[in-house]
Amino acid sequence: MRIYNSATHKKEEFQPIESGKVRMYVCGPTVYDNIHIGNARTFISFDVIRRWLIASGYEVTFAQNLTDVDDKIIKRANDEGVSSTEIAETYIKAYHEDMDRLNVVRADHEPRATEYIQQMQDLCSELIAQGKAYAV
């Protein structure tokens, strides 16, 4: 398999960091509404890649986040008079049901944004300190 390497700006033969093992991370949904066909396309595409890697003999660990805190989630919760947690849980369930119907294999790990707020803040602070980002 050849993939585009954004660091070298070239298509290169895929070589895993650790022989025989692949760790994949794919950005998951922001759970404020049902997914649409554009969302599904992304998830299906990476499911195909994952299945190809497994069929090719790789041991694959697949992680996909769930963005369960966001302005859209908060707005939806306020509009419906429920908590943002309730909105997130409702649409996480709907997302899983849709992916199951499409026969997309569930991720091995589904970290939620709310579980990593402090780490995200720390990373932002570090990037600002290194001059790679700026506060607004």
Phi and psi in radians as a Rosetta constraint file:
Dihedral C 1 N 2 CA 2 C 2 CIRCULARHARMONIC -1.860 0.35
Dihedral N 2 CA 2 C 2 N 3 CIRCULARHARMONIC 2.360 0.35
Dihedral C 2 N 3 CA 3 C 3 CIRCULARHARMONIC -2.259 0.35
Dihedral N 3 CA 3 C 3 N 4 CIRCULARHARMONIC 2.726 0.35
Dihedral C 3 N 4 CA 4 C 4 CIRCULARHARMONIC -1.412 0.35
Dihedral N 4 CA 4 C 4 N 5 CIRCULARHARMONIC 2.197 0.35
Dihedral C 4 N 5 CA 5 C 5 CIRCULARHARMONIC -1.720 0.35
Dihedral N 5 CA 5 C 5 N 6 CIRCULARHARMONIC 1.913 0.35
Dihedral C 5 N 6 CA 6 C 6 CIRCULARHARMONIC -1.186 0.35
Dihedral N 6 CA 6 C 6 N 7 CIRCULARHARMONIC -0.325 0.35
Dihedral C 6 N 7 CA 7 C 7 CIRCULARHARMONIC -1.322 0.35
Dihedral N 7 CA 7 C 7 N 8 CIRCULARHARMONIC -0.651 0.35
Dihedral C 7 N 8 CA 8 C 8 CIRCULARHARMONIC -1.786 0.35
Dihedral N 8 CA 8 C 8 N 9 CIRCULARHARMONIC -0.184 0.35
Dihedral C 8 N 9 CA 9 C 9 CIRCULARHARMONIC 1.059 0.35
Dihedral N 9 CA 9 C 9 N 10 CIRCULARHARMONIC 0.636 0.35
Dihedral C 9 N 10 CA 10 C 10 CIRCULARHARMONIC -2.415 0.35
Dihedral N 10 CA 10 C 10 N 11 CIRCULARHARMONIC 2.684 0.35
Dihedral C 10 N 11 CA 11 C 11 CIRCULARHARMONIC -1.396 0.35
Dihedral N 11 CA 11 C 11 N 12 CIRCULARHARMONIC 2.298 0.35
Dihedral C 11 N 12 CA 12 C 12 CIRCULARHARMONIC -2.327 0.35
Dihedral N 12 CA 12 C 12 N 13 CIRCULARHARMONIC 2.694 0.35
Dihedral C 12 N 13 CA 13 C 13 CIRCULARHARMONIC -1.139 0.35
Dihedral N 13 CA 13 C 13 N 14 CIRCULARHARMONIC 2.320 0.35
Dihedral C 13 N 14 CA 14 C 14 CIRCULARHARMONIC -1.143 0.35
Dihedral N 14 CA 14 C 14 N 15 CIRCULARHARMONIC 2.250 0.35
Dihedral C 14 N 15 CA 15 C 15 CIRCULARHARMONIC -2.348 0.35
Dihedral N 15 CA 15 C 15 N 16 CIRCULARHARMONIC 2.026 0.35
Dihedral C 15 N 16 CA 16 C 16 CIRCULARHARMONIC -1.194 0.35
Dihedral N 16 CA 16 C 16 N 17 CIRCULARHARMONIC 2.709 0.35
Dihedral C 16 N 17 CA 17 C 17 CIRCULARHARMONIC -1.080 0.35
Dihedral N 17 CA 17 C 17 N 18 CIRCULARHARMONIC -0.741 0.35
Dihedral C 17 N 18 CA 18 C 18 CIRCULARHARMONIC -2.023 0.35
Dihedral N 18 CA 18 C 18 N 19 CIRCULARHARMONIC 2.178 0.35
Dihedral C 18 N 19 CA 19 C 19 CIRCULARHARMONIC -0.923 0.35
Dihedral N 19 CA 19 C 19 N 20 CIRCULARHARMONIC 2.231 0.35
Dihedral C 19 N 20 CA 20 C 20 CIRCULARHARMONIC 1.411 0.35
Dihedral N 20 CA 20 C 20 N 21 CIRCULARHARMONIC -0.063 0.35
Dihedral C 20 N 21 CA 21 C 21 CIRCULARHARMONIC -2.234 0.35
Dihedral N 21 CA 21 C 21 N 22 CIRCULARHARMONIC 2.482 0.35
Dihedral C 21 N 22 CA 22 C 22 CIRCULARHARMONIC -2.305 0.35
Dihedral N 22 CA 22 C 22 N 23 CIRCULARHARMONIC 2.304 0.35
Dihedral C 22 N 23 CA 23 C 23 CIRCULARHARMONIC -1.940 0.35
Dihedral N 23 CA 23 C 23 N 24 CIRCULARHARMONIC 2.117 0.35
Dihedral C 23 N 24 CA 24 C 24 CIRCULARHARMONIC -1.989 0.35
Dihedral N 24 CA 24 C 24 N 25 CIRCULARHARMONIC 2.404 0.35
Dihedral C 24 N 25 CA 25 C 25 CIRCULARHARMONIC -2.190 0.35
Dihedral N 25 CA 25 C 25 N 26 CIRCULARHARMONIC 2.253 0.35
Dihedral C 25 N 26 CA 26 C 26 CIRCULARHARMONIC -2.257 0.35
Dihedral N 26 CA 26 C 26 N 27 CIRCULARHARMONIC 2.301 0.35
Dihedral C 26 N 27 CA 27 C 27 CIRCULARHARMONIC -1.082 0.35
Dihedral N 27 CA 27 C 27 N 28 CIRCULARHARMONIC 2.251 0.35
Dihedral C 27 N 28 CA 28 C 28 CIRCULARHARMONIC -1.672 0.35
Dihedral N 28 CA 28 C 28 N 29 CIRCULARHARMONIC -2.950 0.35
Dihedral C 28 N 29 CA 29 C 29 CIRCULARHARMONIC -1.368 0.35
Dihedral N 29 CA 29 C 29 N 30 CIRCULARHARMONIC 2.678 0.35
Dihedral C 29 N 30 CA 30 C 30 CIRCULARHARMONIC -1.621 0.35
Dihedral N 30 CA 30 C 30 N 31 CIRCULARHARMONIC 2.028 0.35
Dihedral C 30 N 31 CA 31 C 31 CIRCULARHARMONIC -1.622 0.35
Dihedral N 31 CA 31 C 31 N 32 CIRCULARHARMONIC 1.299 0.35
Dihedral C 31 N 32 CA 32 C 32 CIRCULARHARMONIC -2.067 0.35
Dihedral N 32 CA 32 C 32 N 33 CIRCULARHARMONIC -0.110 0.35
Dihedral C 32 N 33 CA 33 C 33 CIRCULARHARMONIC -2.841 0.35
Dihedral N 33 CA 33 C 33 N 34 CIRCULARHARMONIC 3.049 0.35
Dihedral C 33 N 34 CA 34 C 34 CIRCULARHARMONIC -1.169 0.35
Dihedral N 34 CA 34 C 34 N 35 CIRCULARHARMONIC 2.607 0.35
Dihedral C 34 N 35 CA 35 C 35 CIRCULARHARMONIC -1.237 0.35
Dihedral N 35 CA 35 C 35 N 36 CIRCULARHARMONIC 2.829 0.35
Dihedral C 35 N 36 CA 36 C 36 CIRCULARHARMONIC -2.076 0.35
Dihedral N 36 CA 36 C 36 N 37 CIRCULARHARMONIC 3.102 0.35
Dihedral C 36 N 37 CA 37 C 37 CIRCULARHARMONIC -1.059 0.35
Dihedral N 37 CA 37 C 37 N 38 CIRCULARHARMONIC -0.584 0.35
Dihedral C 37 N 38 CA 38 C 38 CIRCULARHARMONIC -1.130 0.35
Dihedral N 38 CA 38 C 38 N 39 CIRCULARHARMONIC -0.725 0.35
Dihedral C 38 N 39 CA 39 C 39 CIRCULARHARMONIC -1.081 0.35
Dihedral N 39 CA 39 C 39 N 40 CIRCULARHARMONIC -0.828 0.35
Dihedral C 39 N 40 CA 40 C 40 CIRCULARHARMONIC -1.046 0.35
Dihedral N 40 CA 40 C 40 N 41 CIRCULARHARMONIC -0.673 0.35
Dihedral C 40 N 41 CA 41 C 41 CIRCULARHARMONIC -0.989 0.35
Dihedral N 41 CA 41 C 41 N 42 CIRCULARHARMONIC -0.803 0.35
Dihedral C 41 N 42 CA 42 C 42 CIRCULARHARMONIC -1.056 0.35
Dihedral N 42 CA 42 C 42 N 43 CIRCULARHARMONIC -0.846 0.35
Dihedral C 42 N 43 CA 43 C 43 CIRCULARHARMONIC -1.155 0.35
Dihedral N 43 CA 43 C 43 N 44 CIRCULARHARMONIC -0.670 0.35
Dihedral C 43 N 44 CA 44 C 44 CIRCULARHARMONIC -1.160 0.35
Dihedral N 44 CA 44 C 44 N 45 CIRCULARHARMONIC -0.741 0.35
Dihedral C 44 N 45 CA 45 C 45 CIRCULARHARMONIC -1.027 0.35
Dihedral N 45 CA 45 C 45 N 46 CIRCULARHARMONIC -0.818 0.35
Dihedral C 45 N 46 CA 46 C 46 CIRCULARHARMONIC -1.268 0.35
Dihedral N 46 CA 46 C 46 N 47 CIRCULARHARMONIC -0.462 0.35
Dihedral C 46 N 47 CA 47 C 47 CIRCULARHARMONIC -1.136 0.35
Dihedral N 47 CA 47 C 47 N 48 CIRCULARHARMONIC -0.719 0.35
Dihedral C 47 N 48 CA 48 C 48 CIRCULARHARMONIC -1.091 0.35
Dihedral N 48 CA 48 C 48 N 49 CIRCULARHARMONIC -0.771 0.35
Dihedral C 48 N 49 CA 49 C 49 CIRCULARHARMONIC -1.086 0.35
Dihedral N 49 CA 49 C 49 N 50 CIRCULARHARMONIC -0.791 0.35
Dihedral C 49 N 50 CA 50 C 50 CIRCULARHARMONIC -1.022 0.35
Dihedral N 50 CA 50 C 50 N 51 CIRCULARHARMONIC -0.823 0.35
Dihedral C 50 N 51 CA 51 C 51 CIRCULARHARMONIC -1.111 0.35
Dihedral N 51 CA 51 C 51 N 52 CIRCULARHARMONIC -0.660 0.35
Dihedral C 51 N 52 CA 52 C 52 CIRCULARHARMONIC -1.113 0.35
Dihedral N 52 CA 52 C 52 N 53 CIRCULARHARMONIC -0.770 0.35
Dihedral C 52 N 53 CA 53 C 53 CIRCULARHARMONIC -1.050 0.35
Dihedral N 53 CA 53 C 53 N 54 CIRCULARHARMONIC -0.773 0.35
Dihedral C 53 N 54 CA 54 C 54 CIRCULARHARMONIC -1.112 0.35
Dihedral N 54 CA 54 C 54 N 55 CIRCULARHARMONIC -0.800 0.35
Dihedral C 54 N 55 CA 55 C 55 CIRCULARHARMONIC -1.104 0.35
Dihedral N 55 CA 55 C 55 N 56 CIRCULARHARMONIC -0.449 0.35
Dihedral C 55 N 56 CA 56 C 56 CIRCULARHARMONIC -1.501 0.35
Dihedral N 56 CA 56 C 56 N 57 CIRCULARHARMONIC 0.052 0.35
Dihedral C 56 N 57 CA 57 C 57 CIRCULARHARMONIC 1.724 0.35
Dihedral N 57 CA 57 C 57 N 58 CIRCULARHARMONIC 0.061 0.35
Dihedral C 57 N 58 CA 58 C 58 CIRCULARHARMONIC -1.412 0.35
Dihedral N 58 CA 58 C 58 N 59 CIRCULARHARMONIC 2.570 0.35
Dihedral C 58 N 59 CA 59 C 59 CIRCULARHARMONIC -1.555 0.35
Dihedral N 59 CA 59 C 59 N 60 CIRCULARHARMONIC 2.008 0.35
Dihedral C 59 N 60 CA 60 C 60 CIRCULARHARMONIC -1.918 0.35
Dihedral N 60 CA 60 C 60 N 61 CIRCULARHARMONIC 2.262 0.35
Dihedral C 60 N 61 CA 61 C 61 CIRCULARHARMONIC -1.946 0.35
Dihedral N 61 CA 61 C 61 N 62 CIRCULARHARMONIC 2.118 0.35
Dihedral C 61 N 62 CA 62 C 62 CIRCULARHARMONIC -2.044 0.35
Dihedral N 62 CA 62 C 62 N 63 CIRCULARHARMONIC 2.139 0.35
Dihedral C 62 N 63 CA 63 C 63 CIRCULARHARMONIC -2.061 0.35
Dihedral N 63 CA 63 C 63 N 64 CIRCULARHARMONIC 2.437 0.35
Dihedral C 63 N 64 CA 64 C 64 CIRCULARHARMONIC -2.516 0.35
Dihedral N 64 CA 64 C 64 N 65 CIRCULARHARMONIC 2.120 0.35
Dihedral C 64 N 65 CA 65 C 65 CIRCULARHARMONIC -1.301 0.35
Dihedral N 65 CA 65 C 65 N 66 CIRCULARHARMONIC 2.803 0.35
Dihedral C 65 N 66 CA 66 C 66 CIRCULARHARMONIC -2.107 0.35
Dihedral N 66 CA 66 C 66 N 67 CIRCULARHARMONIC 2.029 0.35
Dihedral C 66 N 67 CA 67 C 67 CIRCULARHARMONIC -1.445 0.35
Dihedral N 67 CA 67 C 67 N 68 CIRCULARHARMONIC 1.751 0.35
Dihedral C 67 N 68 CA 68 C 68 CIRCULARHARMONIC -1.879 0.35
Dihedral N 68 CA 68 C 68 N 69 CIRCULARHARMONIC 0.280 0.35
Dihedral C 68 N 69 CA 69 C 69 CIRCULARHARMONIC -2.559 0.35
Dihedral N 69 CA 69 C 69 N 70 CIRCULARHARMONIC 2.256 0.35
Dihedral C 69 N 70 CA 70 C 70 CIRCULARHARMONIC -3.057 0.35
Dihedral N 70 CA 70 C 70 N 71 CIRCULARHARMONIC 2.729 0.35
Dihedral C 70 N 71 CA 71 C 71 CIRCULARHARMONIC -1.002 0.35
Dihedral N 71 CA 71 C 71 N 72 CIRCULARHARMONIC -0.656 0.35
Dihedral C 71 N 72 CA 72 C 72 CIRCULARHARMONIC -1.177 0.35
Dihedral N 72 CA 72 C 72 N 73 CIRCULARHARMONIC -0.630 0.35
Dihedral C 72 N 73 CA 73 C 73 CIRCULARHARMONIC -1.164 0.35
Dihedral N 73 CA 73 C 73 N 74 CIRCULARHARMONIC -0.793 0.35
Dihedral C 73 N 74 CA 74 C 74 CIRCULARHARMONIC -1.096 0.35
Dihedral N 74 CA 74 C 74 N 75 CIRCULARHARMONIC -0.753 0.35
Dihedral C 74 N 75 CA 75 C 75 CIRCULARHARMONIC -1.086 0.35
Dihedral N 75 CA 75 C 75 N 76 CIRCULARHARMONIC -0.782 0.35
Dihedral C 75 N 76 CA 76 C 76 CIRCULARHARMONIC -1.057 0.35
Dihedral N 76 CA 76 C 76 N 77 CIRCULARHARMONIC -0.759 0.35
Dihedral C 76 N 77 CA 77 C 77 CIRCULARHARMONIC -1.079 0.35
Dihedral N 77 CA 77 C 77 N 78 CIRCULARHARMONIC -0.791 0.35
Dihedral C 77 N 78 CA 78 C 78 CIRCULARHARMONIC -1.099 0.35
Dihedral N 78 CA 78 C 78 N 79 CIRCULARHARMONIC -0.745 0.35
Dihedral C 78 N 79 CA 79 C 79 CIRCULARHARMONIC -1.084 0.35
Dihedral N 79 CA 79 C 79 N 80 CIRCULARHARMONIC -0.629 0.35
Dihedral C 79 N 80 CA 80 C 80 CIRCULARHARMONIC -1.651 0.35
Dihedral N 80 CA 80 C 80 N 81 CIRCULARHARMONIC -0.111 0.35
Dihedral C 80 N 81 CA 81 C 81 CIRCULARHARMONIC 1.226 0.35
Dihedral N 81 CA 81 C 81 N 82 CIRCULARHARMONIC 0.591 0.35
Dihedral C 81 N 82 CA 82 C 82 CIRCULARHARMONIC -2.258 0.35
Dihedral N 82 CA 82 C 82 N 83 CIRCULARHARMONIC 3.060 0.35
Dihedral C 82 N 83 CA 83 C 83 CIRCULARHARMONIC -1.368 0.35
Dihedral N 83 CA 83 C 83 N 84 CIRCULARHARMONIC 2.735 0.35
Dihedral C 83 N 84 CA 84 C 84 CIRCULARHARMONIC -1.135 0.35
Dihedral N 84 CA 84 C 84 N 85 CIRCULARHARMONIC -0.542 0.35
Dihedral C 84 N 85 CA 85 C 85 CIRCULARHARMONIC -1.101 0.35
Dihedral N 85 CA 85 C 85 N 86 CIRCULARHARMONIC -0.726 0.35
Dihedral C 85 N 86 CA 86 C 86 CIRCULARHARMONIC -1.109 0.35
Dihedral N 86 CA 86 C 86 N 87 CIRCULARHARMONIC -0.734 0.35
Dihedral C 86 N 87 CA 87 C 87 CIRCULARHARMONIC -1.066 0.35
Dihedral N 87 CA 87 C 87 N 88 CIRCULARHARMONIC -0.860 0.35
Dihedral C 87 N 88 CA 88 C 88 CIRCULARHARMONIC -1.022 0.35
Dihedral N 88 CA 88 C 88 N 89 CIRCULARHARMONIC -0.826 0.35
Dihedral C 88 N 89 CA 89 C 89 CIRCULARHARMONIC -1.097 0.35
Dihedral N 89 CA 89 C 89 N 90 CIRCULARHARMONIC -0.702 0.35
Dihedral C 89 N 90 CA 90 C 90 CIRCULARHARMONIC -1.040 0.35
Dihedral N 90 CA 90 C 90 N 91 CIRCULARHARMONIC -0.797 0.35
Dihedral C 90 N 91 CA 91 C 91 CIRCULARHARMONIC -1.491 0.35
Dihedral N 91 CA 91 C 91 N 92 CIRCULARHARMONIC -0.339 0.35
Dihedral C 91 N 92 CA 92 C 92 CIRCULARHARMONIC -1.156 0.35
Dihedral N 92 CA 92 C 92 N 93 CIRCULARHARMONIC -0.789 0.35
Dihedral C 92 N 93 CA 93 C 93 CIRCULARHARMONIC -1.053 0.35
Dihedral N 93 CA 93 C 93 N 94 CIRCULARHARMONIC -0.798 0.35
Dihedral C 93 N 94 CA 94 C 94 CIRCULARHARMONIC -1.105 0.35
Dihedral N 94 CA 94 C 94 N 95 CIRCULARHARMONIC -0.704 0.35
Dihedral C 94 N 95 CA 95 C 95 CIRCULARHARMONIC -1.051 0.35
Dihedral N 95 CA 95 C 95 N 96 CIRCULARHARMONIC -0.852 0.35
Dihedral C 95 N 96 CA 96 C 96 CIRCULARHARMONIC -1.057 0.35
Dihedral N 96 CA 96 C 96 N 97 CIRCULARHARMONIC -0.741 0.35
Dihedral C 96 N 97 CA 97 C 97 CIRCULARHARMONIC -1.086 0.35
Dihedral N 97 CA 97 C 97 N 98 CIRCULARHARMONIC -0.750 0.35
Dihedral C 97 N 98 CA 98 C 98 CIRCULARHARMONIC -1.121 0.35
Dihedral N 98 CA 98 C 98 N 99 CIRCULARHARMONIC -0.783 0.35
Dihedral C 98 N 99 CA 99 C 99 CIRCULARHARMONIC -1.148 0.35
Dihedral N 99 CA 99 C 99 N 100 CIRCULARHARMONIC -0.654 0.35
Dihedral C 99 N 100 CA 100 C 100 CIRCULARHARMONIC -1.077 0.35
Dihedral N 100 CA 100 C 100 N 101 CIRCULARHARMONIC -0.742 0.35
Dihedral C 100 N 101 CA 101 C 101 CIRCULARHARMONIC -1.118 0.35
Dihedral N 101 CA 101 C 101 N 102 CIRCULARHARMONIC -0.548 0.35
Dihedral C 101 N 102 CA 102 C 102 CIRCULARHARMONIC -1.517 0.35
Dihedral N 102 CA 102 C 102 N 103 CIRCULARHARMONIC 0.018 0.35
Dihedral C 102 N 103 CA 103 C 103 CIRCULARHARMONIC 1.098 0.35
Dihedral N 103 CA 103 C 103 N 104 CIRCULARHARMONIC 0.564 0.35
Dihedral C 103 N 104 CA 104 C 104 CIRCULARHARMONIC -1.488 0.35
Dihedral N 104 CA 104 C 104 N 105 CIRCULARHARMONIC 2.219 0.35
Dihedral C 104 N 105 CA 105 C 105 CIRCULARHARMONIC -1.201 0.35
Dihedral N 105 CA 105 C 105 N 106 CIRCULARHARMONIC 2.321 0.35
Dihedral C 105 N 106 CA 106 C 106 CIRCULARHARMONIC -1.163 0.35
Dihedral N 106 CA 106 C 106 N 107 CIRCULARHARMONIC 2.631 0.35
Dihedral C 106 N 107 CA 107 C 107 CIRCULARHARMONIC -1.130 0.35
Dihedral N 107 CA 107 C 107 N 108 CIRCULARHARMONIC 2.644 0.35
Dihedral C 107 N 108 CA 108 C 108 CIRCULARHARMONIC -1.226 0.35
Dihedral N 108 CA 108 C 108 N 109 CIRCULARHARMONIC -0.577 0.35
Dihedral C 108 N 109 CA 109 C 109 CIRCULARHARMONIC -2.364 0.35
Dihedral N 109 CA 109 C 109 N 110 CIRCULARHARMONIC 2.331 0.35
Dihedral C 109 N 110 CA 110 C 110 CIRCULARHARMONIC -2.243 0.35
Dihedral N 110 CA 110 C 110 N 111 CIRCULARHARMONIC 1.290 0.35
Dihedral C 110 N 111 CA 111 C 111 CIRCULARHARMONIC -1.154 0.35
Dihedral N 111 CA 111 C 111 N 112 CIRCULARHARMONIC 2.475 0.35
Dihedral C 111 N 112 CA 112 C 112 CIRCULARHARMONIC -1.735 0.35
Dihedral N 112 CA 112 C 112 N 113 CIRCULARHARMONIC 2.484 0.35
Dihedral C 112 N 113 CA 113 C 113 CIRCULARHARMONIC -0.943 0.35
Dihedral N 113 CA 113 C 113 N 114 CIRCULARHARMONIC -0.683 0.35
Dihedral C 113 N 114 CA 114 C 114 CIRCULARHARMONIC -1.108 0.35
Dihedral N 114 CA 114 C 114 N 115 CIRCULARHARMONIC -0.314 0.35
Dihedral C 114 N 115 CA 115 C 115 CIRCULARHARMONIC -1.452 0.35
Dihedral N 115 CA 115 C 115 N 116 CIRCULARHARMONIC -0.150 0.35
Dihedral C 115 N 116 CA 116 C 116 CIRCULARHARMONIC -2.301 0.35
Dihedral N 116 CA 116 C 116 N 117 CIRCULARHARMONIC 0.421 0.35
Dihedral C 116 N 117 CA 117 C 117 CIRCULARHARMONIC -1.011 0.35
Dihedral N 117 CA 117 C 117 N 118 CIRCULARHARMONIC -0.859 0.35
Dihedral C 117 N 118 CA 118 C 118 CIRCULARHARMONIC -1.081 0.35
Dihedral N 118 CA 118 C 118 N 119 CIRCULARHARMONIC -0.728 0.35
Dihedral C 118 N 119 CA 119 C 119 CIRCULARHARMONIC -1.116 0.35
Dihedral N 119 CA 119 C 119 N 120 CIRCULARHARMONIC -0.653 0.35
Dihedral C 119 N 120 CA 120 C 120 CIRCULARHARMONIC -1.154 0.35
Dihedral N 120 CA 120 C 120 N 121 CIRCULARHARMONIC -0.734 0.35
Dihedral C 120 N 121 CA 121 C 121 CIRCULARHARMONIC -1.120 0.35
Dihedral N 121 CA 121 C 121 N 122 CIRCULARHARMONIC -0.724 0.35
Dihedral C 121 N 122 CA 122 C 122 CIRCULARHARMONIC -1.104 0.35
Dihedral N 122 CA 122 C 122 N 123 CIRCULARHARMONIC -0.735 0.35
Dihedral C 122 N 123 CA 123 C 123 CIRCULARHARMONIC -1.111 0.35
Dihedral N 123 CA 123 C 123 N 124 CIRCULARHARMONIC -0.763 0.35
Dihedral C 123 N 124 CA 124 C 124 CIRCULARHARMONIC -1.045 0.35
Dihedral N 124 CA 124 C 124 N 125 CIRCULARHARMONIC -0.773 0.35
Dihedral C 124 N 125 CA 125 C 125 CIRCULARHARMONIC -1.070 0.35
Dihedral N 125 CA 125 C 125 N 126 CIRCULARHARMONIC -0.727 0.35
Dihedral C 125 N 126 CA 126 C 126 CIRCULARHARMONIC -1.132 0.35
Dihedral N 126 CA 126 C 126 N 127 CIRCULARHARMONIC -0.752 0.35
Dihedral C 126 N 127 CA 127 C 127 CIRCULARHARMONIC -1.121 0.35
Dihedral N 127 CA 127 C 127 N 128 CIRCULARHARMONIC -0.685 0.35
Dihedral C 127 N 128 CA 128 C 128 CIRCULARHARMONIC -1.135 0.35
Dihedral N 128 CA 128 C 128 N 129 CIRCULARHARMONIC -0.787 0.35
Dihedral C 128 N 129 CA 129 C 129 CIRCULARHARMONIC -1.063 0.35
Dihedral N 129 CA 129 C 129 N 130 CIRCULARHARMONIC -0.573 0.35
Dihedral C 129 N 130 CA 130 C 130 CIRCULARHARMONIC -1.471 0.35
Dihedral N 130 CA 130 C 130 N 131 CIRCULARHARMONIC -0.037 0.35
Dihedral C 130 N 131 CA 131 C 131 CIRCULARHARMONIC 1.316 0.35
Dihedral N 131 CA 131 C 131 N 132 CIRCULARHARMONIC 0.289 0.35
Dihedral C 131 N 132 CA 132 C 132 CIRCULARHARMONIC -1.667 0.35
Dihedral N 132 CA 132 C 132 N 133 CIRCULARHARMONIC -0.079 0.35
Dihedral C 132 N 133 CA 133 C 133 CIRCULARHARMONIC -2.683 0.35
Dihedral N 133 CA 133 C 133 N 134 CIRCULARHARMONIC 2.967 0.35
Dihedral C 133 N 134 CA 134 C 134 CIRCULARHARMONIC -2.478 0.35
Dihedral N 134 CA 134 C 134 N 135 CIRCULARHARMONIC 2.643 0.35
Dihedral C 134 N 135 CA 135 C 135 CIRCULARHARMONIC -1.389 0.35
Dihedral N 135 CA 135 C 135 N 136 CIRCULARHARMONIC 2.495 0.35
